[in-house]
Amino acid sequence: MKLKKVLVIRFSAYGDILMCLPALASLRRICPDTEIHFLAVTKYTDVLADLRGRLFDRLIAYKRTSGPTGIAEALSLGARLRGERYDAIFDWQANPRSRILSALIGARKRFSFNRRMRLHQLDKCYLTVRELGVSPPKQPQPLKFARAEEDAWAQALLSKLPEDAVPITLGIGGLWATKLWAVERFNRLMEHILREVQARFFLVGDERDRERAARLASDFPDRVTNLTGSTTILQAAALVSRSALTVSNDTSTMHLAWVQGVPTIGIFGATDPLRTGPMGLGSHIFSGLHLPCHPCFEGRCIFGEPRCLEKTEPMEVASKALEILHANKLEGRD
């Protein structure tokens, strides 16, 4: 199929956008002469900005709102993009709004998927491009997001560490209480790692994570750099890309890591690692998959404390983390 111009729709959120990018990179490799446009919500376009020219040719910012204003915005955007005369639309949002918008824009071919399929988000994206001869590689090709200025910032930050220090990024936040591994468990994880490795832990997240991060920082004043609420997404991406390992709840931090080829341990509560877990070599998940209530996709656990998170023991996570770190050292990748 010869395509001159296509549109990829993935409104939000950070993690979901990040997960689809390896498929976008594959599409670019198979169709180097195709003009690719990418549509995302305005607040998420910063992480995509420096990928223009590499993965796509044009970034379209969509100011999504609700109610009558949102309907008017969608109608206006649809009418405007209809003039682009796309050969194909790849709807990777796959919700009612994106389907309506796809219909308004129009194209010779429209591809999407059933979002209810218990399949990884990245694999769902690959399903939409298989007609073009695009198939998922055995391992996702690492992508880099940060610009030179963010990478220089991360390099300067790490250059202050002792020579034997091993940088580890921790993603301790999450939008739901049922995604949050307890601070006490992160604390014990760090204790176990520090018995064998001279680690320096970098805590990343937004302002909602500051209280949790402050508790960890106070327990390990010489081993923790608390960056929660003080970095841009691209600075976080640069730091993660230079880390030896990332251990994270199901957040954008986790996806920033594995999509960039960084060894990643994902800790899952109410969400499903089969749909959104880290992929690639060096990635591992811990979850309550064996529980009959998992995954519930609920922000509040009917049992009070989320049993799925309680099943993940710090010693087990630390053992896997140390295994990854030692393997990287033997391979000379630390």
C-alpha positions in Angstrom: 0.0 0.0 0.0 1.5 3.3 -1.1 0.8 6.1 1.4 1.7 9.7 0.8 0.4 11.2 4.0 -1.0 9.6 7.2 -2.2 10.7 10.6 -1.5 9.0 13.9 -3.9 9.8 16.7 -2.8 9.2 20.3 -4.2 12.0 22.5 -2.9 11.0 25.9 -1.6 10.3 28.4 2.2 10.4 28.8 2.6 6.7 29.5 0.2 5.7 26.7 1.9 8.0 24.2 5.4 6.6 25.1 4.3 3.0 24.7 3.1 3.5 21.1 6.3 5.2 19.9 8.3 2.1 19.0 5.5 1.2 16.6 5.7 4.7 15.2 9.4 4.2 14.7 8.8 1.0 12.8 6.2 2.7 10.6 8.8 5.4 9.8 11.4 2.8 8.9 9.0 0.9 6.6 7.6 4.1 5.0 10.5 6.6 4.9 8.9 8.7 2.2 5.4 8.9 3.8 4.5 12.2 5.4 3.5 11.3 9.0 1.4 13.7 11.2 1.0 13.0 14.9 -2.0 14.3 16.9 -1.7 14.6 20.7 -3.2 16.7 23.5 -1.4 20.0 23.9 -0.2 19.3 27.5 1.6 16.1 26.2 3.3 17.5 23.1 6.5 18.5 25.0 7.7 14.9 25.2 7.2 14.6 21.4 8.7 17.9 20.3 12.2 16.7 19.6 11.0 13.6 17.7 9.8 15.7 14.9 11.9 14.9 11.9 12.8 11.5 13.3 9.5 9.7 13.8 7.0 12.1 12.2 7.0 15.3 10.1 4.3 17.3 11.8 3.1 17.5 15.4 -0.6 18.6 15.8 -1.6 19.9 19.2 -5.2 19.2 20.2 -6.6 21.3 23.1 -9.1 18.7 24.3 -11.8 19.9 26.6 -15.2 18.5 27.8 -18.7 19.7 27.2 -20.0 21.8 24.3 -16.7 23.6 24.0 -15.0 20.3 23.5 -17.5 19.2 20.8 -17.0 22.5 19.0 -13.2 22.1 19.2 -13.4 18.5 17.8 -15.6 19.6 14.9 -13.3 22.5 14.1 -10.2 20.3 14.2 -11.9 17.6 12.1 -12.9 20.1 9.4 -9.4 21.7 9.4 -7.6 18.3 9.1 -10.1 17.1 6.5 -8.3 19.4 4.1 -5.0 17.4 4.6 -6.5 14.5 2.5 -4.8 11.8 4.5 -4.4 8.4 2.8 -4.7 6.7 6.2 -5.5 7.3 9.8 -4.1 5.2 12.6 -6.3 5.7 15.6 -4.2 4.5 18.6 -6.5 6.2 21.1 -9.4 3.9 20.1 -12.1 5.6 22.1 -15.4 7.2 21.0 -13.9 10.7 20.7 -11.0 9.6 18.5 -13.4 7.5 16.3 -15.7 10.5 15.8 -12.7 12.7 15.0 -11.3 10.1 12.5 -14.7 10.0 10.8 -14.8 13.8 10.6 -11.3 14.0 9.1 -11.8 11.1 6.7 -9.2 9.0 4.9 -9.1 6.2 2.3 -8.1 3.8 5.1 -8.8 4.0 8.8 -7.1 1.6 11.2 -7.7 1.0 14.9 -8.1 -1.8 17.5 -10.4 -3.0 20.2 -9.1 -1.4 23.4 -10.7 -4.2 25.5 -8.2 -6.8 24.1 -5.9 -8.1 26.8 -2.9 -7.3 24.7 0.0 -4.9 25.3 -0.7 -1.4 24.1 2.3 -1.5 21.8 1.2 -4.8 20.3 -2.2 -3.2 19.6 -0.5 -0.4 17.7 1.4 -2.9 15.7 -1.8 -4.7 14.7 -2.9 -1.5 12.9 0.2 -1.3 10.7 0.6 -5.0 9.8 -1.2 -4.4 6.4 1.8 -2.2 5.5 4.2 -5.0 6.2 5.2 -3.6 9.6 5.7 -6.3 12.3 7.0 -6.0 15.9 10.7 -6.6 16.3 11.9 -9.1 18.9 13.1 -6.2 21.0 11.8 -2.6 20.8 14.5 -0.3 19.4 15.5 2.2 22.1 14.4 5.8 21.5 15.9 8.9 23.0 13.7 11.9 23.9 15.9 14.5 25.5 17.4 17.3 23.6 21.1 18.3 24.0 20.3 20.8 26.8 18.4 18.2 29.0 21.0 15.6 28.4 23.8 18.0 29.4 21.7 18.8 32.6 21.5 15.1 33.4 25.2 14.5 32.7 26.2 17.4 34.9 24.0 16.0 37.7 25.5 12.6 37.5 29.1 13.9 37.2 28.9 15.1 40.8 28.5 11.5 42.0 31.5 9.4 43.4 33.1 7.3 40.7 31.7 4.0 42.0 28.1 5.3 42.5 25.4 3.5 40.5 22.5 5.8 39.5 19.1 4.2 40.0 15.9 6.1 39.2 12.8 5.4 41.3 9.3 6.3 40.1 7.4 6.3 43.4 4.2 8.1 42.3 1.0 7.2 40.6 -2.5 8.7 40.0 -4.3 6.1 42.0 -3.7 4.9 45.6 -4.0 1.4 44.1 -0.8 2.0 42.0 1.3 3.2 44.9 3.7 0.7 46.4 4.2 1.8 50.0 7.0 4.1 50.9 8.1 1.6 53.6 8.5 -1.0 50.9 10.6 1.4 48.7 12.6 2.1 51.9 13.4 -1.6 52.4 14.2 -2.1 48.8 16.8 0.6 49.0 18.3 -0.9 52.1 18.7 -4.3 50.5 20.3 -2.8 47.4 22.7 -0.6 49.4 24.1 -3.7 51.2 25.7 -4.7 47.9 25.8 -1.7 45.6 27.0 1.9 46.2 23.7 3.2 44.7 22.5 6.8 44.3 18.7 7.0 44.1 17.0 9.7 42.1 13.4 10.2 42.9 11.3 11.6 40.0 7.7 12.5 39.7 5.4 15.5 40.1 4.4 17.7 43.0 1.9 15.1 44.2 4.8 12.8 45.0 6.8 15.3 47.1 5.6 14.1 50.5 6.3 10.5 49.8 9.7 11.4 48.3 10.6 13.6 51.3 10.1 10.6 53.6 12.5 8.5 51.6 15.0 11.3 51.3 15.1 11.9 55.0 15.8 8.2 55.6 18.7 8.1 53.2 20.1 11.7 53.2 23.4 10.7 51.6 22.0 8.4 49.0 18.9 10.1 47.6 18.4 13.1 45.3 14.8 14.2 45.5 13.7 15.7 42.1 10.0 15.2 42.5 8.1 18.2 41.1 11.3 19.9 40.0 12.0 18.5 36.5 10.5 18.7 33.1 9.4 15.5 31.4 12.4 15.8 29.1 14.8 16.3 32.0 13.4 13.2 33.6 13.8 11.4 30.3 17.5 12.4 30.1 18.1 11.3 33.7 16.4 8.0 33.2 18.3 7.3 30.0 21.6 7.7 31.9 20.5 5.5 34.8 21.7 1.9 35.3 18.2 0.8 36.4 14.7 2.2 36.9 12.3 0.8 39.5 8.8 2.3 39.2 5.2 2.0 39.8 3.0 2.0 36.7 3.7 5.6 35.7 5.2 7.5 32.9 8.6 7.2 34.6 8.5 3.4 33.9 7.7 4.0 30.3 10.4 6.6 29.8 12.8 3.9 31.0 12.0 0.8 28.9 11.2 2.8 25.7 14.7 4.2 26.0 16.2 0.7 26.4 16.9 1.2 30.2 16.5 -1.9 32.4 13.2 -1.5 34.1 11.3 -3.1 37.0 7.6 -2.3 37.0 5.6 -2.7 40.2 1.9 -3.1 39.5 -1.2 -2.8 41.6 -4.6 -2.4 40.1 -3.5 -2.1 36.5 -2.5 -4.9 34.1 1.2 -5.5 33.2 0.1 -7.6 30.3 -1.3 -4.4 28.8 1.1 -1.7 30.0 4.2 -3.4 31.5 7.8 -2.7 30.5 9.1 -4.6 27.5 12.5 -5.4 26.2 15.7 -7.0 27.6 16.3 -6.3 31.3 12.7 -5.6 32.0 10.7 -7.3 34.7 7.3 -7.0 36.4 6.0 -7.7 39.9 2.2 -7.8 40.3 -0.8 -9.6 41.9 -1.6 -11.4 38.7 -2.5 -14.6 40.6 -5.2 -12.8 42.6 -8.8 -13.4 41.5 -9.5 -9.7 41.7 -6.6 -8.6 39.6 -6.5 -6.4 37.5 -9.5 -4.4 38.8 -8.5 -1.0 37.3 -10.1 0.7 40.4 -8.6 3.7 42.2 -9.8 2.3 45.5 -9.4 -1.3 46.8 -12.4 -3.0 48.3 -10.1 -4.7 50.8 -8.7 -1.4 52.1 -5.0 -1.9 51.5 -4.4 -3.2 47.9 -3.5 -6.9 48.3 -1.9 -6.9 44.9 0.7 -4.4 46.0 1.3 -6.1 49.4 2.2 -9.3 47.5 5.3 -7.6 46.1 8.0 -8.0 48.6 11.0 -5.6 48.7 13.5 -8.5 49.0 12.2 -10.0 45.8 12.4 -6.7 43.9 15.9 -6.1 45.3 17.1 -9.5 44.2 15.9 -8.8 40.7 17.4 -5.3 40.8 20.8 -6.7 41.9 20.7 -9.4 39.3 20.2 -6.8 36.6 22.9 -4.5 37.9 25.4 -7.3 38.2 24.6 -8.5 34.7 25.1 -5.0 33.3 28.4 -4.7 35.1 29.6 -7.9 33.6 28.6 -6.7 30.2 30.3 -3.4 30.7 27.0 -1.4 30.4 27.0 0.3 33.8 
